[in-house]
């Protein structure tokens, strides 16, 4: 597989306060396409970052509407994956992919 095809399954890392707290437990969170599945994600992440993945949890965030300045605004949903790495391993998100 070429590198471009591997990167198609990872859209972006999600960096929030909750996800940085998860990094202490060897977990990393990525935004992934709606067609992504656990088997493909595991192989792609292991090849790109050269780490061992022990577990993957996928969460599907649904579309929702929110009220902004008195108007209803549609917020599009997305799929995110919480990847648990082998103990002692980590992915440095600040270096870039």
C-alpha positions in Angstrom: 0.0 0.0 0.0 1.2 3.5 -0.7 1.2 6.1 2.0 -1.6 8.2 0.5 -4.0 5.2 0.7 -3.1 4.7 4.4 -3.8 8.3 5.3 -7.3 8.2 3.8 -8.6 6.5 6.9 -7.4 9.2 9.3 -8.9 12.7 8.8 -7.5 14.5 11.7 -6.5 14.1 15.4 -9.0 15.4 18.0 -7.1 17.4 20.6 -9.3 18.5 23.5 -8.9 18.5 27.2 -10.6 15.1 27.5 -8.4 13.6 24.8 -5.2 14.8 26.4 -6.3 13.2 29.6 -6.9 10.0 27.7 -3.3 10.1 26.5 -2.1 9.2 30.0 -3.9 5.8 29.5 -2.1 5.2 26.2 -5.2 6.3 24.1 -5.3 8.6 21.1 -8.5 10.0 19.4 -8.8 10.5 15.6 -11.6 11.8 13.4 -12.2 9.1 10.8 -14.5 8.9 7.7 -17.9 7.4 7.9 -16.8 4.3 6.0 -14.0 3.4 8.4 -14.0 0.1 10.3 -11.9 -1.3 13.1 -9.9 -3.8 11.1 -8.8 -1.2 8.5 -8.0 1.4 11.1 -5.8 -1.0 13.1 -3.7 -2.0 10.1 -3.3 1.6 8.9 -2.4 3.1 12.2 0.1 0.3 12.9 1.8 0.9 9.5 1.8 4.7 9.7 2.9 5.2 13.3 4.8 1.9 13.8 2.9 1.1 17.1 0.9 -1.8 18.4 -2.8 -1.3 18.7 -4.6 -3.3 21.4 -8.1 -2.0 21.1 -10.3 0.4 19.0 -13.6 2.0 20.0 -15.6 3.8 17.3 -18.1 6.5 18.2 -20.6 7.8 15.7 -21.6 11.4 16.5 -25.0 12.2 15.0 -26.1 15.4 13.2 -27.7 17.9 15.5 -29.1 21.4 15.4 -28.1 24.1 17.8 -29.3 27.7 18.4 -26.9 30.4 17.4 -27.9 34.1 17.6 -31.5 33.1 17.4 -31.1 30.9 14.4 -31.1 27.2 14.1 -27.9 25.9 12.7 -27.2 22.3 11.5 -24.0 20.8 12.9 -22.8 17.9 10.9 -22.0 14.7 12.6 -18.8 12.7 12.3 -17.2 9.4 13.4 -14.3 9.3 15.8 -12.1 6.4 16.9 -10.4 6.0 20.3 -7.3 3.9 19.8 -5.7 2.1 22.7 -2.0 1.5 22.3 0.3 -1.1 23.9 1.6 -0.1 27.3 4.6 2.2 27.0 3.9 3.3 23.4 2.6 6.7 22.3 1.9 8.7 19.2 3.3 12.3 19.1 0.6 14.4 17.5 2.6 17.6 17.5 5.1 16.4 14.9 2.5 16.1 12.2 1.5 13.2 10.1 
